[in-house]
Amino acid sequence: MNTLAINVDIRIAAVHVNEERLTLDLMDGRSVSVPLSWYPRLFNATEAQRANWQVAGGGYGIHWPDLDEDLSAEGVLCGVPAPAPTSTATSRSEG
């Protein structure tokens, strides 16, 4: 009996960002693309800020230092958009 062993390696080999999509090339040869609008910090960033990325977390994450944005390969593969921003503003009374 023959079995097919699939080598899955979701570490990030390359990142491509344009005005519409974020694409990750993975070490196992797959590529995955998601809408850039899922990640508001990247969507609203300049081309130069988007291009300044670093592989992080042993190859399983991406960090954009200019934006303080971090994404994981697993999150992108699972189709997890950035969480909606929460309001942290507090009101104070002036008397």
Secondary structure, DSSP 8 states (H G I E B T S, - for coil): -----------EEEEEE-SSEEEEEETTS-EEEEEGGGSHHHHTS-HHHHH--EEEGGGTEEEETTTTEEEEHHHHHTT----------------
